[in-house]
Amino acid sequence: MKTVYETSGTCSRAIMLDVDDATGIVNEIQFVGGCMGNTCGIAQLVKGMHAEDIISRLEGIRCGSKPTSCPDQLAAALKQLTGK
């Protein structure tokens, strides 16, 4: 399933996700805005992973004094998408 998640509290503005409905495997992730090197790196690292594994690894990561981060927002997007 392809969808766009609008982020909150981060430099990135949105995350475009493509996750296989049947398997929960991430096909592609693209961040809109944010630190390009970091968000491109995250997107490449999670490609081919199960959404649940990504959520468990990234949920709760903070960026400096912010209560969230781009990785945390990716976890939130995947939770919303998968209903986990």
The first five atom37 places (N, CA, C, CB, O) and aatype in JSON, in Angstrom:
{
  "aatype": [12, 11, 16, 19, 18, 6, 16, 15, 7, 16, 4, 15, 1, 0, 9, 12, 10, 3, 19, 3, 3, 0, 16, 7, 9, 19, 2, 6, 9, 5, 13, 19, 7, 7, 4, 12, 7, 2, 16, 4, 7, 9, 0, 5, 10, 19, 11, 7, 12, 8, 0, 6, 3, 9, 9, 15, 1, 10, 6, 7, 9, 1, 4, 7, 15, 11, 14, 16, 15, 4, 14, 3, 5, 10, 0, 0, 0, 10, 11, 5, 10, 16, 7, 11],
  "atom_mask": [
    [1, 1, 1, 1, 1],
    [1, 1, 1, 1, 1],
    [1, 1, 1, 1, 1],
    [1, 1, 1, 1, 1],
    [1, 1, 1, 1, 1],
    [1, 1, 1, 1, 1],
    [1, 1, 1, 1, 1],
    [1, 1, 1, 1, 1],
    [1, 1, 1, 0, 1],
    [1, 1, 1, 1, 1],
    [1, 1, 1, 1, 1],
    [1, 1, 1, 1, 1],
    [1, 1, 1, 1, 1],
    [1, 1, 1, 1, 1],
    [1, 1, 1, 1, 1],
    [1, 1, 1, 1, 1],
    [1, 1, 1, 1, 1],
    [1, 1, 1, 1, 1],
    [1, 1, 1, 1, 1],
    [1, 1, 1, 1, 1],
    [1, 1, 1, 1, 1],
    [1, 1, 1, 1, 1],
    [1, 1, 1, 1, 1],
    [1, 1, 1, 0, 1],
    [1, 1, 1, 1, 1],
    [1, 1, 1, 1, 1],
    [1, 1, 1, 1, 1],
    [1, 1, 1, 1, 1],
    [1, 1, 1, 1, 1],
    [1, 1, 1, 1, 1],
    [1, 1, 1, 1, 1],
    [1, 1, 1, 1, 1],
    [1, 1, 1, 0, 1],
    [1, 1, 1, 0, 1],
    [1, 1, 1, 1, 1],
    [1, 1, 1, 1, 1],
    [1, 1, 1, 0, 1],
    [1, 1, 1, 1, 1],
    [1, 1, 1, 1, 1],
    [1, 1, 1, 1, 1],
    [1, 1, 1, 0, 1],
    [1, 1, 1, 1, 1],
    [1, 1, 1, 1, 1],
    [1, 1, 1, 1, 1],
    [1, 1, 1, 1, 1],
    [1, 1, 1, 1, 1],
    [1, 1, 1, 1, 1],
    [1, 1, 1, 0, 1],
    [1, 1, 1, 1, 1],
    [1, 1, 1, 1, 1],
    [1, 1, 1, 1, 1],
    [1, 1, 1, 1, 1],
    [1, 1, 1, 1, 1],
    [1, 1, 1, 1, 1],
    [1, 1, 1, 1, 1],
    [1, 1, 1, 1, 1],
    [1, 1, 1, 1, 1],
    [1, 1, 1, 1, 1],
    [1, 1, 1, 1, 1],
    [1, 1, 1, 0, 1],
    [1, 1, 1, 1, 1],
    [1, 1, 1, 1, 1],
    [1, 1, 1, 1, 1],
    [1, 1, 1, 0, 1],
    [1, 1, 1, 1, 1],
    [1, 1, 1, 1, 1],
    [1, 1, 1, 1, 1],
    [1, 1, 1, 1, 1],
    [1, 1, 1, 1, 1],
    [1, 1, 1, 1, 1],
    [1, 1, 1, 1, 1],
    [1, 1, 1, 1, 1],
    [1, 1, 1, 1, 1],
    [1, 1, 1, 1, 1],
    [1, 1, 1, 1, 1],
    [1, 1, 1, 1, 1],
    [1, 1, 1, 1, 1],
    [1, 1, 1, 1, 1],
    [1, 1, 1, 1, 1],
    [1, 1, 1, 1, 1],
    [1, 1, 1, 1, 1],
    [1, 1, 1, 1, 1],
    [1, 1, 1, 0, 1],
    [1, 1, 1, 1, 1]
  ],
  "atom_positions": [
    [[0.84, -1.17, 0.0], [0.0, 0.0, 0.0], [0.9, 1.24, 0.0], [-0.96, -0.01, 1.22], [1.85, 1.33, 0.77]],
    [[0.58, 2.18, -0.86], [1.29, 3.44, -0.92], [0.48, 4.48, -0.18], [1.56, 3.87, -2.38], [-0.73, 4.58, -0.35]],
    [[1.17, 5.27, 0.64], [0.5, 6.32, 1.39], [1.5, 7.42, 1.73], [-0.15, 5.76, 2.67], [2.71, 7.23, 1.61]],
    [[0.99, 8.56, 2.16], [1.82, 9.67, 2.6], [1.43, 10.0, 4.03], [1.66, 10.93, 1.67], [0.25, 10.16, 4.35]],
    [[2.43, 10.09, 4.89], [2.22, 10.41, 6.31], [2.8, 11.79, 6.56], [2.89, 9.33, 7.26], [3.98, 12.03, 6.29]],
    [[1.99, 12.7, 7.08], [2.47, 14.04, 7.41], [3.1, 14.0, 8.79], [1.32, 15.1, 7.35], [2.44, 13.65, 9.78]],
    [[4.38, 14.35, 8.86], [5.11, 14.28, 10.11], [4.77, 15.47, 11.01], [6.62, 14.24, 9.85], [4.18, 16.45, 10.57]],
    [[5.17, 15.34, 12.26], [4.93, 16.39, 13.24], [6.14, 16.5, 14.15], [3.64, 16.1, 14.06], [6.63, 15.5, 14.67]],
    [[6.63, 17.72, 14.34], [7.73, 17.94, 15.28], [9.11, 17.64, 14.74], [0.0, 0.0, 0.0], [10.07, 17.54, 15.5]],
    [[9.23, 17.5, 13.42], [10.53, 17.21, 12.81], [10.79, 18.17, 11.65], [10.6, 15.75, 12.33], [9.89, 18.88, 11.2]],
    [[12.02, 18.17, 11.19], [12.38, 18.98, 10.01], [11.74, 18.43, 8.75], [13.91, 19.05, 9.84], [11.38, 19.18, 7.84]],
    [[11.58, 17.11, 8.69], [10.9, 16.53, 7.53], [9.42, 16.88, 7.61], [11.1, 14.98, 7.47], [8.86, 17.01, 8.7]],
    [[8.79, 17.02, 6.45], [7.38, 17.42, 6.4], [6.44, 16.25, 6.18], [7.18, 18.44, 5.32], [5.28, 16.3, 6.57]],
    [[6.96, 15.2, 5.54], [6.12, 14.05, 5.22], [7.01, 12.85, 4.93], [5.2, 14.35, 4.01], [8.21, 12.97, 4.69]],
    [[6.38, 11.67, 4.97], [7.05, 10.43, 4.61], [6.15, 9.7, 3.63], [7.37, 9.54, 5.89], [4.97, 9.45, 3.91]],
    [[6.71, 9.36, 2.47], [5.97, 8.57, 1.49], [6.36, 7.11, 1.69], [6.27, 9.04, 0.01], [7.54, 6.77, 1.67]],
    [[5.36, 6.26, 1.9], [5.6, 4.86, 2.22], [4.98, 3.93, 1.19], [5.06, 4.53, 3.6], [3.9, 4.19, 0.67]],
    [[5.69, 2.86, 0.91], [5.15, 1.78, 0.08], [5.44, 0.48, 0.83], [5.8, 1.76, -1.38], [6.57, 0.01, 0.89]],
    [[4.38, -0.09, 1.42], [4.49, -1.3, 2.23], [3.57, -2.36, 1.64], [4.13, -1.02, 3.73], [2.42, -2.09, 1.33]],
    [[4.09, -3.58, 1.49], [3.3, -4.69, 0.96], [2.22, -5.06, 1.96], [4.21, -5.92, 0.64], [2.52, -5.39, 3.11]],
    [[0.97, -5.01, 1.54], [-0.16, -5.3, 2.42], [-0.12, -6.72, 2.97], [-1.47, -5.08, 1.68], [-0.43, -6.94, 4.14]],
    [[0.24, -7.66, 2.15], [0.2, -9.07, 2.54], [1.31, -9.45, 3.51], [0.28, -9.94, 1.31], [1.08, -10.22, 4.44]],
    [[2.5, -8.92, 3.3], [3.65, -9.35, 4.1], [4.09, -8.35, 5.15], [4.79, -9.64, 3.2], [4.77, -8.72, 6.11]],
    [[3.72, -7.07, 4.99], [4.19, -6.03, 5.9], [5.62, -5.62, 5.64], [0.0, 0.0, 0.0], [6.25, -4.97, 6.48]],
    [[6.15, -6.0, 4.49], [7.53, -5.65, 4.14], [7.55, -4.31, 3.44], [8.17, -6.75, 3.25], [6.73, -4.03, 2.56]],
    [[8.52, -3.48, 3.84], [8.67, -2.15, 3.26], [9.34, -2.26, 1.9], [9.48, -1.22, 4.2], [10.44, -2.81, 1.77]],
    [[8.67, -1.73, 0.88], [9.23, -1.69, -0.47], [10.05, -0.42, -0.68], [8.12, -1.77, -1.52], [11.13, -0.46, -1.27]],
    [[9.53, 0.71, -0.18], [10.22, 1.98, -0.37], [9.74, 3.01, 0.65], [10.0, 2.5, -1.79], [8.57, 3.04, 1.02]],
    [[10.67, 3.84, 1.08], [10.38, 4.96, 1.98], [11.07, 6.18, 1.4], [10.86, 4.66, 3.46], [12.22, 6.09, 0.97]],
    [[10.38, 7.33, 1.39], [10.99, 8.59, 0.99], [10.55, 9.66, 1.96], [10.61, 8.97, -0.48], [9.35, 9.83, 2.22]],
    [[11.51, 10.39, 2.51], [11.21, 11.52, 3.38], [11.14, 12.79, 2.53], [12.27, 11.66, 4.51], [11.91, 12.94, 1.58]],
    [[10.24, 13.68, 2.87], [10.14, 14.99, 2.23], [10.69, 15.99, 3.23], [8.65, 15.33, 1.8], [10.09, 16.23, 4.28]],
    [[11.83, 16.58, 2.9], [12.49, 17.51, 3.82], [13.35, 16.74, 4.81], [0.0, 0.0, 0.0], [13.53, 15.53, 4.69]],
    [[13.88, 17.45, 5.78], [14.73, 16.83, 6.78], [16.18, 16.8, 6.33], [0.0, 0.0, 0.0], [16.54, 17.36, 5.3]],
    [[17.0, 16.14, 7.11], [18.44, 16.02, 6.83], [18.63, 14.95, 5.76], [19.26, 15.67, 8.12], [18.51, 13.76, 6.04]],
    [[18.91, 15.36, 4.56], [18.91, 14.46, 3.41], [19.76, 13.21, 3.6], [19.38, 15.19, 2.2], [19.31, 12.11, 3.31]],
    [[20.97, 13.37, 4.08], [21.84, 12.2, 4.26], [21.25, 11.21, 5.25], [0.0, 0.0, 0.0], [21.26, 10.0, 5.01]],
    [[20.75, 11.72, 6.37], [20.18, 10.84, 7.39], [18.9, 10.16, 6.92], [19.9, 11.63, 8.67], [18.73, 8.95, 7.09]],
    [[18.0, 10.93, 6.31], [16.73, 10.34, 5.9], [16.91, 9.36, 4.74], [15.73, 11.43, 5.51], [16.23, 8.34, 4.68]],
    [[17.82, 9.67, 3.82], [18.1, 8.71, 2.73], [18.73, 7.45, 3.29], [19.05, 9.35, 1.67], [18.43, 6.35, 2.83]],
    [[19.6, 7.6, 4.29], [20.22, 6.43, 4.92], [19.2, 5.56, 5.61], [0.0, 0.0, 0.0], [19.22, 4.34, 5.47]],
    [[18.3, 6.18, 6.36], [17.24, 5.43, 7.05], [16.4, 4.68, 6.02], [16.35, 6.37, 7.9], [16.09, 3.5, 6.19]],
    [[16.02, 5.38, 4.95], [15.17, 4.77, 3.91], [15.84, 3.54, 3.3], [14.85, 5.79, 2.82], [15.18, 2.53, 3.06]],
    [[17.13, 3.61, 3.05], [17.84, 2.47, 2.46], [17.98, 1.32, 3.46], [19.22, 2.91, 1.97], [17.88, 0.15, 3.09]],
    [[18.22, 1.66, 4.72], [18.4, 0.62, 5.74], [17.13, -0.18, 6.0], [18.86, 1.24, 7.03], [17.21, -1.38, 6.27]],
    [[15.97, 0.45, 5.92], [14.73, -0.25, 6.25], [14.09, -0.96, 5.05], [13.75, 0.72, 6.83], [13.16, -1.74, 5.23]],
    [[14.58, -0.68, 3.86], [14.03, -1.32, 2.65], [14.16, -2.84, 2.78], [14.76, -0.81, 1.37], [15.25, -3.35, 3.06]],
    [[13.05, -3.54, 2.58], [13.04, -4.99, 2.68], [12.78, -5.54, 4.07], [0.0, 0.0, 0.0], [12.69, -6.75, 4.25]],
    [[12.66, -4.66, 5.06], [12.39, -5.09, 6.43], [10.89, -5.15, 6.69], [13.06, -4.13, 7.44], [10.1, -4.5, 6.01]],
    [[10.51, -5.95, 7.69], [9.13, -6.01, 8.14], [8.82, -4.75, 8.94], [8.87, -7.3, 8.99], [9.65, -4.29, 9.73]],
    [[7.64, -4.2, 8.74], [7.22, -2.98, 9.43], [7.35, -3.12, 10.94], [5.79, -2.62, 9.05], [7.79, -2.19, 11.61]],
    [[6.96, -4.27, 11.49], [7.02, -4.48, 12.94], [8.45, -4.36, 13.47], [6.43, -5.85, 13.31], [8.68, -3.81, 14.54]],
    [[9.42, -4.88, 12.72], [10.82, -4.79, 13.13], [11.3, -3.35, 13.12], [11.7, -5.65, 12.21], [12.04, -2.93, 14.01]],
    [[10.88, -2.6, 12.11], [11.27, -1.19, 12.02], [10.68, -0.42, 13.19], [10.81, -0.58, 10.69], [11.38, 0.37, 13.82]],
    [[9.42, -0.64, 13.48], [8.75, 0.04, 14.58], [9.49, -0.23, 15.89], [7.28, -0.41, 14.69], [9.77, 0.69, 16.65]],
    [[9.81, -1.49, 16.16], [10.46, -1.84, 17.43], [11.85, -1.21, 17.55], [10.57, -3.35, 17.57], [12.3, -0.94, 18.66]],
    [[12.54, -0.98, 16.44], [13.88, -0.4, 16.49], [13.88, 1.12, 16.54], [14.66, -0.85, 15.3], [14.77, 1.71, 17.15]],
    [[12.9, 1.77, 15.92], [12.95, 3.22, 15.77], [12.04, 4.0, 16.7], [12.61, 3.56, 14.38], [12.28, 5.18, 16.95]],
    [[11.0, 3.36, 17.21], [10.04, 4.07, 18.07], [10.73, 4.62, 19.31], [8.89, 3.13, 18.48], [11.48, 3.92, 19.99]],
    [[10.47, 5.9, 19.59], [10.99, 6.53, 20.8], [12.32, 7.25, 20.62], [0.0, 0.0, 0.0], [12.79, 7.89, 21.56]],
    [[12.93, 7.17, 19.45], [14.18, 7.9, 19.22], [13.87, 9.39, 19.17], [14.88, 7.43, 17.9], [12.91, 9.83, 18.53]],
    [[14.7, 10.16, 19.85], [14.5, 11.6, 19.9], [15.61, 12.31, 19.13], [14.45, 12.1, 21.37], [16.69, 11.76, 18.94]],
    [[15.33, 13.53, 18.69], [16.31, 14.36, 18.0], [16.62, 15.55, 18.9], [15.78, 14.84, 16.58], [15.83, 16.49, 19.0]],
    [[17.78, 15.49, 19.56], [18.14, 16.56, 20.49], [17.1, 16.7, 21.58], [0.0, 0.0, 0.0], [16.75, 15.72, 22.24]],
    [[16.6, 17.92, 21.77], [15.61, 18.16, 22.82], [14.17, 17.98, 22.33], [15.77, 19.57, 23.37], [13.23, 18.13, 23.1]],
    [[14.02, 17.64, 21.05], [12.67, 17.41, 20.51], [12.13, 16.09, 21.05], [12.7, 17.38, 18.95], [12.89, 15.15, 21.29]],
    [[10.82, 16.01, 21.25], [10.23, 14.77, 21.76], [10.11, 13.66, 20.72], [8.87, 15.06, 22.33], [9.64, 12.56, 21.04]],
    [[10.52, 13.93, 19.49], [10.41, 12.96, 18.41], [11.6, 13.13, 17.47], [9.07, 13.13, 17.64], [12.49, 13.93, 17.72]],
    [[11.61, 12.37, 16.38], [12.67, 12.43, 15.38], [12.12, 11.88, 14.08], [13.95, 11.65, 15.83], [11.0, 11.36, 14.04]],
    [[12.9, 11.98, 13.01], [12.45, 11.38, 11.74], [12.29, 9.86, 11.88], [13.45, 11.7, 10.62], [11.31, 9.31, 11.38]],
    [[13.24, 9.15, 12.54], [13.03, 7.72, 12.72], [11.77, 7.41, 13.55], [14.25, 7.1, 13.39], [11.03, 6.48, 13.24]],
    [[11.53, 8.19, 14.6], [10.34, 8.0, 15.43], [9.07, 8.26, 14.62], [10.39, 8.92, 16.66], [8.07, 7.56, 14.79]],
    [[9.1, 9.26, 13.76], [7.95, 9.56, 12.92], [7.71, 8.45, 11.9], [8.14, 10.9, 12.2], [6.57, 8.16, 11.55]],
    [[8.79, 7.82, 11.42], [8.64, 6.68, 10.52], [7.96, 5.53, 11.25], [10.01, 6.22, 9.98], [7.08, 4.87, 10.69]],
    [[8.35, 5.3, 12.5], [7.69, 4.26, 13.3], [6.21, 4.58, 13.47], [8.38, 4.13, 14.68], [5.36, 3.69, 13.36]],
    [[5.89, 5.84, 13.75], [4.49, 6.25, 13.91], [3.7, 6.05, 12.62], [4.4, 7.72, 14.36], [2.56, 5.61, 12.64]],
    [[4.32, 6.38, 11.49], [3.67, 6.2, 10.19], [3.38, 4.72, 9.93], [4.54, 6.77, 9.06], [2.29, 4.36, 9.47]],
    [[4.35, 3.87, 10.23], [4.16, 2.44, 10.01], [3.12, 1.86, 10.96], [5.49, 1.7, 10.18], [2.35, 0.97, 10.58]],
    [[3.08, 2.35, 12.19], [2.06, 1.89, 13.14], [0.68, 2.25, 12.62], [2.3, 2.51, 14.54], [-0.24, 1.43, 12.66]],
    [[0.53, 3.47, 12.14], [-0.76, 3.91, 11.62], [-1.15, 3.08, 10.39], [-0.71, 5.42, 11.25], [-2.3, 2.66, 10.26]],
    [[-0.2, 2.84, 9.52], [-0.46, 2.11, 8.29], [-0.83, 0.65, 8.54], [0.75, 2.17, 7.4], [-1.72, 0.11, 7.89]],
    [[-0.14, 0.03, 9.48], [-0.35, -1.39, 9.74], [-1.37, -1.66, 10.84], [0.95, -2.04, 10.1], [-1.79, -2.8, 11.02]],
    [[-1.77, -0.62, 11.57], [-2.72, -0.82, 12.66], [-2.11, -1.5, 13.87], [0.0, 0.0, 0.0], [-2.83, -2.11, 14.67]],
    [[-0.8, -1.42, 14.04], [-0.1, -2.06, 15.17], [0.02, -1.13, 16.35], [1.29, -2.53, 14.75], [0.58, -1.51, 17.38]]
  ]
}
